[in-house]
Amino acid sequence: MVVMNRIRRLASAITFFLGVALIAGCDESGSPAPTAGAGAAPAEVQTFRWKLITTWPKNLPALGTIPERMADRIRLMSNDRLDIKVYGAGELVGAFEVFDAVSQGTAEMGNGASYYWRSKLPIAAIFSTVPFGLTAQEMNGWLHYGGGLELWRELYQPFGLIPMAAGNTGVQMGGWFNKEINTLADLQGLKMRIPGLGGEVLERVGGLPVAMPGSEVFTSLQTGVIDATEWVGPYNDLAFGLHTVADYYYYPGWHEPGAAIESIVNAEAWASLPPDLQVILETAVRHANDDMLAEFTARNAQALETLIGEHGVDVRPFPPEVLAALRTESAAVIDQMAGDDPLHARILASHAAFTESVRRYHEITERAYLNARVED
């Protein structure tokens, strides 16, 4: 009897609690309340559609294709929440109009080299390459762990732009020439396509630097508009067919020992992104920075063998006399860049201090090892 009473009390308690749960699950009308898994409208996912404009011809190996790969990676990592369409030079704006277009919001993102904006912002060239300056490895060290990136962003801030390192060519070749360079006198009056600080140095030794986008280089060299051109290195030079319109291929690329490529982002567009998409974007750009140097290192070596072995290209070193003169004038060009601007002075001081520090370190590491690796 006692057992039966306990069972009845337990049944009554269960009935009571079931009734409470049923009431709690109803809205004010007494109807069952909807649950997240049963017919509730899913939260709306915000998506962003961006344009990325570049200074490079569409699908140019590495320089043109890596931004495409970067956009694909961002699309995948963001689950299509950030969709970036890439445009080559001339598709939306001209190659040298990228900086202004991104600054004005015509496109949310750009890809190029900071020395292309030298007429607007002369000191910007420091963040791409300096003649006889930092190599790719050293440039990455300065930008990411030597204070360079912070200074770069401070420089671009008035233009509403956020720069990021997005690639590097490594040490370039000295260029393609249709006349021999045996002495410094051979540079007198030489019309050469060469941008940035390298062009200023060439002018100081008597040459005539010409600024032009990559899409015009082949025809200009072929028709004699220019006597010589630098472009990048064997990989891109072979793709452009420059070996078919020039007689001599000189090295080393004193003017661009490690040309950093930049991605620039419109500051308002950047601020519109949620934090996770900002991290995805920065991570993808950083990957592109590493990816480009790796591709150029591998492909340049292969392309040089093709140029020499299959096309009989005449590869020559610049004479020591020429390199010595170019080195002297490079130092003079750098010394005069600061002017009266305190920020420019800080940028140059930071770059110079890092350059000297890493030079001393690499004398007993990179240079010593490369010298030791050479067989007698």
QUIQUI-V779679 format. One record per residue. N is the residue number from 1. SS is DSSP state (H for helix, E for strand, L for the rest). Layout:
# QUIQUI-V779679
[[N SS] [N SS]]
This chain:
# QUIQUI-V779679
[[1 L] [2 H] [3 H] [4 H] [5 H] [6 H] [7 H] [8 H] [9 H] [10 H] [11 H] [12 H] [13 H] [14 H] [15 H] [16 H] [17 H] [18 H] [19 H] [20 H] [21 H] [22 H] [23 H] [24 H] [25 L] [26 E] [27 L] [28 L] [29 L] [30 L] [31 L] [32 E] [33 L] [34 L] [35 E] [36 L] [37 L] [38 E] [39 E] [40 L] [41 L] [42 L] [43 L] [44 L] [45 L] [46 L] [47 L] [48 E] [49 E] [50 E] [51 E] [52 E] [53 E] [54 E] [55 L] [56 L] [57 L] [58 L] [59 L] [60 L] [61 L] [62 L] [63 L] [64 L] [65 H] [66 H] [67 H] [68 H] [69 H] [70 H] [71 H] [72 H] [73 H] [74 H] [75 H] [76 H] [77 H] [78 L] [79 L] [80 L] [81 L] [82 E] [83 E] [84 E] [85 E] [86 E] [87 E] [88 L] [89 L] [90 L] [91 L] [92 L] [93 L] [94 L] [95 H] [96 H] [97 H] [98 H] [99 H] [100 H] [101 H] [102 H] [103 H] [104 L] [105 L] [106 L] [107 L] [108 L] [109 E] [110 E] [111 E] [112 E] [113 L] [114 H] [115 H] [116 H] [117 H] [118 L] [119 L] [120 L] [121 L] [122 H] [123 H] [124 H] [125 H] [126 H] [127 H] [128 L] [129 L] [130 L] [131 L] [132 L] [133 L] [134 L] [135 L] [136 H] [137 H] [138 H] [139 H] [140 H] [141 H] [142 H] [143 H] [144 H] [145 H] [146 L] [147 L] [148 H] [149 H] [150 H] [151 H] [152 H] [153 H] [154 H] [155 H] [156 H] [157 H] [158 L] [159 L] [160 L] [161 E] [162 E] [163 E] [164 E] [165 E] [166 E] [167 E] [168 E] [169 L] [170 L] [171 L] [172 L] [173 L] [174 L] [175 E] [176 E] [177 E] [178 L] [179 L] [180 L] [181 L] [182 L] [183 L] [184 H] [185 H] [186 H] [187 H] [188 L] [189 L] [190 L] [191 E] [192 E] [193 E] [194 L] [195 L] [196 H] [197 H] [198 H] [199 H] [200 H] [201 H] [202 H] [203 H] [204 H] [205 L] [206 L] [207 L] [208 E] [209 E] [210 E] [211 L] [212 L] [213 L] [214 H] [215 H] [216 H] [217 H] [218 H] [219 H] [220 H] [221 H] [222 H] [223 L] [224 L] [225 L] [226 L] [227 L] [228 E] [229 E] [230 L] [231 L] [232 L] [233 L] [234 H] [235 H] [236 H] [237 H] [238 H] [239 H] [240 H] [241 L] [242 H] [243 H] [244 H] [245 L] [246 L] [247 L] [248 E] [249 E] [250 E] [251 E] [252 L] [253 L] [254 L] [255 L] [256 L] [257 L] [258 L] [259 L] [260 E] [261 E] [262 E] [263 E] [264 E] [265 E] [266 E] [267 H] [268 H] [269 H] [270 H] [271 H] [272 H] [273 L] [274 L] [275 H] [276 H] [277 H] [278 H] [279 H] [280 H] [281 H] [282 H] [283 H] [284 H] [285 H] [286 H] [287 H] [288 H] [289 H] [290 H] [291 H] [292 H] [293 H] [294 H] [295 H] [296 H] [297 H] [298 H] [299 H] [300 H] [301 H] [302 H] [303 H] [304 H] [305 H] [306 H] [307 H] [308 H] [309 H] [310 L] [311 L] [312 L] [313 L] [314 E] [315 E] [316 E] [317 E] [318 L] [319 L] [320 H] [321 H] [322 H] [323 H] [324 H] [325 H] [326 H] [327 H] [328 H] [329 H] [330 H] [331 H] [332 H] [333 H] [334 H] [335 H] [336 L] [337 L] [338 L] [339 L] [340 L] [341 L] [342 H] [343 H] [344 H] [345 H] [346 H] [347 H] [348 H] [349 H] [350 H] [351 H] [352 H] [353 H] [354 H] [355 H] [356 H] [357 H] [358 H] [359 H] [360 H] [361 H] [362 H] [363 H] [364 L] [365 L] [366 H] [367 H] [368 H] [369 H] [370 H] [371 H] [372 H] [373 H] [374 L] [375 L] [376 L]]
